[in-house]
Amino acid sequence: MMTSELKQSVVQSRGFTLLEVLVATAIFSVLVGALYALFYGALRARESTYESIVKGLPTAYALSTVRRDLANMTAPTGLFAGAVIGEIDEQDTTRLDTIEFFTTSGVVRANEPWGDIQKVSYYLSIPEGDDASGSYFVRAVTRNLLASTTEDPPEERLLPNVESLTLAYYDGESWQDSWDSTTQENVAPEAVKMRLDFMKDTEGRSVSQPVEVVLPVTAGLSTDSEGAEQP
C-alpha cells in the first residue's frame, strides 16, 4: 500500500500542471515579442540611417566640390588667371544666379596635358523633356586655357530637382548680390554664400531640405598695374 502511494507521489512530482505550462508559454511569448520588437526597431533604424546617408551623398559631394574650388580660387589678375564674375538672375521670385572664376583645383593627369589652373562655372541647367522637373545644379570646367577656339565646356550635373540658386559675396563689410572683380579693384570676395532650394512634390513638400553654406575664399589679394601684390 505504501509502495503504490510512493510511486504515485513520484510520478506526480515529475510533471507540470496545465496552468504552469500555460503561464510558461505566455512568458515565453512575451519575451519573444519583446525581442522581435527590439530587433525590428534596430533594423528599421539601420535602414533609415543608411537611406539618410545615401540620400545625402550627392549633396555632400557637391558641397565638397564647391568648397575645394573656392578654397583654391586664384587672384583675379596674373598669368592664367581671370576675373571673378558673379551675376544675379531673378525670374519672378526665383533666383538663378551664376558664378565664374579661376581655381587651382585641377588634377594633372597623363592623358590631360594641362596645368592645375582651370576656369570653373556654377549655374542651373534646365533639363530637356516635358516631364522634367526642376533644374540641375551644374559645374562646368574649362581645362585648356590656351585653346585657340572657344568651345562649350563639359558639364557635370551635381544635383537634380533644384528650383533656385542664390549666391551672395562678402566684401569685408557687407554681402553683395553680385560680384565683378574688374570693378572691385581686381579682388576676390572674402566669402561666398550659397543657397540651393529644391522642387516640391505633389503634396507641396520639398524633395530635399534647402542647403545654405558660407564658404571662405582665400584669394583676397589684388595686384596693381605692374603685377605687385596688394594686401
C-alpha positions in Angstrom: 0.0 0.0 0.0 2.7 2.4 0.9 4.7 1.4 -2.1 1.9 2.3 -4.5 1.4 5.6 -2.8 5.1 6.4 -3.0 5.2 5.5 -6.7 2.1 7.8 -7.4 3.8 10.6 -5.5 7.0 10.3 -7.5 5.0 10.3 -10.8 3.1 13.4 -9.7 6.3 15.3 -8.7 7.8 14.7 -12.2 5.1 16.5 -14.2 3.7 20.0 -14.7 0.2 21.1 -14.4 -1.7 22.7 -17.3 -1.7 26.0 -15.6 2.1 26.0 -15.2 2.5 25.2 -18.9 0.2 28.0 -20.0 2.0 30.5 -17.7 5.4 29.5 -19.1 4.1 29.7 -22.7 2.7 33.2 -22.0 6.0 34.4 -20.5 8.0 32.9 -23.4 5.6 34.6 -25.9 6.1 38.0 -24.2 9.9 37.6 -24.3 9.9 36.6 -27.9 7.6 39.5 -28.8 9.9 42.0 -26.9 13.0 40.6 -28.7 11.3 40.8 -32.0 10.2 44.4 -31.4 13.8 45.3 -30.3 15.4 43.7 -33.4 12.8 45.1 -35.7 13.3 48.6 -34.3 17.1 48.3 -34.7 16.7 47.1 -38.2 14.4 50.0 -39.1 16.9 52.4 -37.5 19.7 50.9 -39.5 17.7 51.2 -42.8 16.7 54.7 -42.0 20.3 55.7 -41.3 21.5 54.1 -44.4 18.9 55.8 -46.6 19.8 59.2 -45.0 23.4 58.6 -45.7 22.8 57.5 -49.3 20.4 60.4 -49.9 22.9 62.9 -48.5 25.9 61.7 -50.5 25.2 63.7 -53.7 24.7 66.9 -51.6 27.9 66.2 -49.6 29.9 65.6 -52.8 28.5 68.8 -54.4 29.4 70.9 -51.4 32.8 69.4 -51.1 33.5 70.2 -54.8 32.3 73.8 -54.5 34.4 74.2 -51.3 37.5 72.8 -53.0 37.1 75.1 -56.0 36.5 78.3 -53.9 39.3 77.4 -51.4 41.8 77.3 -54.4 40.5 80.3 -56.2 43.3 82.3 -57.8 43.8 86.0 -57.6 41.8 87.8 -60.3 44.9 89.0 -62.2 48.1 87.3 -63.3 49.2 84.6 -65.7 46.4 82.1 -66.5 44.0 84.0 -64.2 40.8 85.8 -64.9 38.1 87.8 -63.4 35.7 86.6 -60.7 32.2 87.2 -62.1 29.1 86.5 -60.1 25.8 87.5 -61.8 22.3 87.7 -60.3 19.4 86.4 -62.4 16.0 86.7 -60.9 12.9 85.3 -62.6 9.8 86.3 -60.7 10.8 85.3 -57.2 13.2 82.6 -58.2 17.0 83.2 -58.2 19.1 81.6 -61.0 22.5 83.1 -60.2 25.8 82.1 -61.8 29.4 82.4 -60.8 32.6 82.0 -62.8 36.2 82.1 -61.6 39.6 80.5 -61.9 40.9 78.0 -59.5 43.9 75.7 -59.0 41.8 72.6 -58.2 42.5 70.9 -61.5 44.1 67.4 -61.3 47.1 66.9 -63.5 46.8 63.5 -65.4 48.9 61.8 -68.1 46.0 61.9 -70.6 45.2 65.6 -69.8 48.2 67.7 -70.6 47.0 70.8 -68.8 48.1 72.6 -65.6 46.1 72.7 -62.4 44.6 76.1 -63.1 41.1 75.8 -64.6 38.1 78.0 -65.2 35.0 76.9 -63.3 31.4 78.0 -63.6 28.4 77.1 -61.4 24.8 77.6 -62.6 21.5 75.9 -63.1 20.7 74.0 -66.3 17.1 73.3 -67.2 16.7 69.6 -68.3 15.1 68.7 -71.6 11.8 66.9 -71.9 8.2 67.7 -70.9 8.3 65.5 -67.8 11.4 67.2 -66.5 11.1 68.7 -63.0 13.4 71.4 -61.7 16.9 72.2 -62.8 20.3 70.6 -62.4 23.0 72.3 -60.3 25.9 72.2 -62.8 29.6 72.6 -62.6 31.3 73.5 -66.0 35.1 73.3 -66.3 37.5 74.6 -68.9 40.9 73.0 -68.6 42.7 74.1 -71.8 43.1 77.8 -71.2 45.4 78.2 -74.3 42.8 76.9 -76.8 42.6 79.0 -80.0 38.9 78.2 -80.3 36.2 78.6 -77.7 34.0 75.5 -77.1 31.3 74.9 -74.6 33.0 73.3 -71.5 31.8 69.9 -70.4 29.1 70.0 -67.7 29.0 67.9 -64.5 25.5 67.6 -63.1 25.9 67.7 -59.3 22.3 67.8 -58.0 18.9 67.4 -59.7 15.5 68.9 -58.9 16.9 72.3 -57.9 14.5 75.2 -58.0 16.7 78.1 -57.3 20.4 79.0 -56.8 21.1 82.1 -54.7 24.7 83.5 -54.4 26.0 86.4 -52.3 29.5 87.8 -51.9 31.1 89.3 -48.8 33.4 92.3 -49.4 34.6 92.6 -45.8 31.8 94.8 -44.7 28.5 93.6 -46.2 27.0 91.0 -48.5 26.6 91.8 -52.2 24.2 90.1 -54.6 26.7 90.2 -57.5 30.4 90.4 -58.0 32.7 91.7 -60.8 36.4 91.8 -59.8 37.1 94.1 -62.8 35.2 96.8 -61.0 36.3 95.7 -57.5 40.0 96.7 -57.8 40.8 93.2 -59.0 40.0 91.5 -55.7 38.0 88.3 -55.0 35.3 88.3 -52.4 36.3 87.2 -48.9 33.5 84.7 -48.8 30.7 83.3 -50.9 27.3 82.4 -49.5 25.3 79.7 -51.5 21.8 78.6 -51.1 20.1 75.8 -53.0 16.3 75.4 -52.9 14.7 72.2 -54.3 11.4 71.5 -56.1 8.3 70.4 -54.2 6.4 67.2 -54.7 2.7 66.8 -55.5 1.9 67.3 -51.8 3.8 70.5 -51.5 6.8 69.1 -49.7 10.4 69.8 -50.8 12.1 66.7 -52.2 15.2 67.8 -50.2 15.9 70.2 -47.4 17.3 73.6 -48.6 21.1 73.8 -48.4 22.8 77.1 -47.3 26.5 77.3 -46.7 29.1 80.1 -46.3 32.4 79.3 -47.9 35.5 81.4 -47.2 37.7 82.5 -50.1 41.5 82.8 -49.6 42.4 84.6 -52.9 41.7 88.0 -51.4 44.8 89.6 -52.9 44.8 92.3 -55.6 47.6 93.4 -57.9 48.5 96.8 -59.3 49.2 97.5 -62.9 52.8 96.3 -62.6 51.8 93.0 -61.0 52.9 93.7 -57.4 50.6 92.2 -54.8 48.5 94.5 -52.7 47.1 93.5 -49.3 
